[in-house]
Amino acid sequence: MPAAAAPIISSVQKLVLYETRARYFLVGSNHAETKYRVLKIDRTEPKDLVIIDDRHVYTQQEVRELLGRLDLGNRTKMGQKGSSGLFRAVSAFGVVGFVRFLEGYYIVLITKRRKMADIGGHAIYKIEDTNMIYIPNDSVRITHPDEARYLRIFQNVDLSSNFYFSYSYDLSHSLQYNLTVLRMPLEMLKSETTQPRQESFDIFEDEGLITQGGSGVFGISSEPYMKYVWNGELLDIIKNTVHRDWLLYIIHGFCGQSKLLIYGRPVYVTLIARRSSKFAGTRFLKRGANCEGDVANEVETEQILCDASVMSFTAGSYSSYVQVRGSVPLYWSQDISTMMPKPPITLDQADPFAHVAALHFDQMLQRFGSPIIILNLVKEREKRKHERILSEELVAAVTYLNQFLPPEHTIIYIPWDMAKYTKSKLCNVLDRLNVIAESVVKKTGFFVNRPDSYCSILRPDEKLFEELYEDHGDTLSLQYGGSQLVHRVKTYRKIAPWTQHSKDIMQTLSRYYSNAFSDADRQDSINLFLGVFHPTEGKPHLWELPTDFYLHHKNTMRLLPTRRSYTYWWTPEVIKHLPLPYDEVICAANLKKLMVKKFHKYEEEIDIHNEFFRPYELSSFDDTFCLAMTSSARDFMPKTVGIDPSPFTVRKPDETGKSVLGNKSNREEAVLQRKTAASAPPPPSEEAVSSSSEDDSGTDREEEGSVSQRSTPVKMTDTGDSAKVTENVVQPMKEVYGINLSDGLSEEDLSIYSRFVELGQRRHKQDKSSQQLCSRCPDGVIKLTPISAFSQDNIYEVQPPRVDRKSTEIFQAHIQASQGIMQPLGKEDTSMYREYIRNRYL
């Protein structure tokens, strides 16, 4: 499929904030520093935010001239030297947003980032540090005694703790949605192509590259799904004022990525968790659902697998599976004033027609389609009714809603008392959970972007997935529960040591302390950060409110529109397109959420190759993110392999990748350069190499990942002791490789090898269908024809590819040019050269 559409890459990735007495000037550029934009922020208004975006795209030379004029014009005396009128305040990587309490506005900037994942060349960053700057000048500032307290509450939301963003990948949507948008028909894209206002003067406007029909690529940018955006309220005030590249949406949750090698081919395993910003809070203070159907502490977890050897959304292989965890969609709560480990559960409102559950599942149908499967882990058998109250109400609500849905789209309800299975000695919790998971996946399916995918069962002892999901669980549990996971995979496998049980008890006590003493302050911080509460002069302060119930339930403050039907409880458009999710249906309502613009195929806004590889920068292989991430080959290899899978490295049988990475002394001894047994002495420096890089714009606090350790160092002994050298270099084969090659192979090894050979034979086997497929292959594809009838070899005859007419003409022109016969330049070549001159020198 040709690359007809591509995600638009933001052209504001590096920022510098300049300061004068009257204004702030925020200068943003793309990563190559070839295109610049400027925001002017007024500092003379004590309480209002005045921002001017001229929407002009500057070159580097133009920005230097602009800053020079501003510096000269803001000096105290005209022509004075030695003093500056324009001060550089801070360097940053993005704008989180603007916020105001009781005085003037603040601007929140991302000053430090770290790369956490890579999906098809699109980088995902974690916020490491931020800077909050007060905008109004001190001469116009109107002080308020409670401003400092609001500022302290706002800053209790630690933005350096699990907040993520991307310049080119929409983290608020799933991979399925993002790839579906890119596969829209060309006719739809052409009709929706926006005609943006003239943002810069183009001296070659009549011969612009965008107006050429044949070489254009559609760039697509979609509106974020605001439910999972955490700075939407902070950006709302400038959303309609500035260019879209200034808007950087962040999510809160978890992001982790590991590399899995399958027969030597790298596959990236990515886990992304998105916490909902609707009805968000701490564990016991937010339960159930609000009046709009948003459940408390909802988390959408997406597992993405991609072939890392192909960096393209159109040519690569991707699969995704999404699951959602949330509170039971009912009106219920728990009273924590009783100081009990398990506060009593209370149903706050009677809902006989399951109104709030209907709103919640209508959202689910619109985003995910059908079927929706509920796995209820709440206890069913209790001596005294506690969690069972919720189970009974949820069953009644689902039963009521299902009677009006079409039979093929009904909600599937699976009750499973996990606590009962855990206590039982006869049942294996994980085995039973695997049966349920397999049944669920067969009903829902999972997203695959290619029809020729191959499915296989992962071996059950794969530690890479286990560690990734445990990190995911620990992170989310700390965010809303105040402690790490209480029960881990080893606990459910019943192989956890006694020390693990003591850790579970400590996590329980930590969670109890957090729920009892610190949750109220954390809830106030979340309410202020998300804009649920707006400080207003003359009204009660946030800390004076007895409860925040009225803030999250809007129907208590004003009358809502007409209630939905008790029987037709869904949105009509949603039910028409099931089982497809309505958000992915090509219709007028969804097309309005897209921004489509046509670019030349070499434009930086859609060139993911330059964005990922950055050929204009000096890069070190050892500093690249793909070598620093967790790898099955390095971290989970057998003991005889060590941390370096290279066949040229001497093995240390007593250490594994995990032991080396976890041991500080071994980590300091590991060197970055791969060496062999016959290599030179160790390098002079064995210190860890930092991955942060300096750049001209001053944004020098970027971290691209942890230190990569690529090999086991070879320690050279004294040359005088030849016997000791021989003893160290020539090691027994059993110690070096873990096996003796002279010994016969076991039946299990022979079986594995036979299956591998059979897989290769099936891969190259050509039947009639594959021959018909090859006959339709495009020109330029090399065709392989077997010339041997023996099954023990795979010798192939190579047919030279066909050369099309255009390629032949290019080659002939090249030959003529060497003979002094020059061909006239075409219109596209002339336009490309002029575009290069304009971007490079003008």
Buried (B, 14 or more C-beta within 10 A) or exposed (E): EEBBBBBBBBBBBBBBBBBBEEBBBBBBBBBBBBBBBBBBBBBEBBEEBBBEBEBBBBBBEBBEEBBEEBBBEBBEEEEEEEEEBBEEBBBBBBBBBBBBBBBBBBBBBBBBBBBBBBBBBBBBBBBBBBBBBBBBBEEEBEEBEBBEBBBEBBBBBEBBEBBBBBBBBBBBBBBBBBBBBBEBEEEBBEEBBEEEEEEBEBEEEEBEBBEBEEBBBBBBBBBBBBBBBBBBBBBEBBEEEBBBBBBBBBBBBBBBBBBBBEEEEBBBBBBBBBBBBBBBBBBBBBBBBBBBBBBBBBBBBBBBBBBBEBBBBBEBBBBBBBBBBBBBBBBBBBEBEEEEEEBEBEBEEEBEBBBBBBBBBBBBBBBBBBBBBBBBBBBBEBEEEBBBBBBEBBBBBBEBBBEBBEEEBBBBBEEBBBBEBEEEEEEBBBEBBEEEEEEBEEEBEBBBBEEEEEEEEEEEEEEBBBBBBBBBBBBBBBBBBBBBBBBBBEBBEEEBEEEEEEBBEEBBEBBBEBBBEEBBEBBBBBBBBBBBBEBEEEEEBBEEBEEBEEBBBEEEEEEEEEEBEEEEBBBEEBBEBBEBBBBBBEEEEBBEEBBBBBBBEBBBBBBBEBBBEEEEEEEEEBBBBBBBBBBBBBBBBEBBBBBBBEEEBBBBBEBBBBBBBEEEEBBEBBBBEBBEEEEEEBEEEEEBEEBEBEEEBEBEBBBBBBBBBBBBBBEBEEEEEEEEBEEBEEBEEEEBBEEEEEEEEEEEEEEEEEEEEEEEEEEEEEEEEEEEEEEEEEEEEEBBEBEEEEEEEEEBEEEEEEEEEEEEEEEEEEEEEEEEEEEEEEEBEEBBEBBEEEBEEE
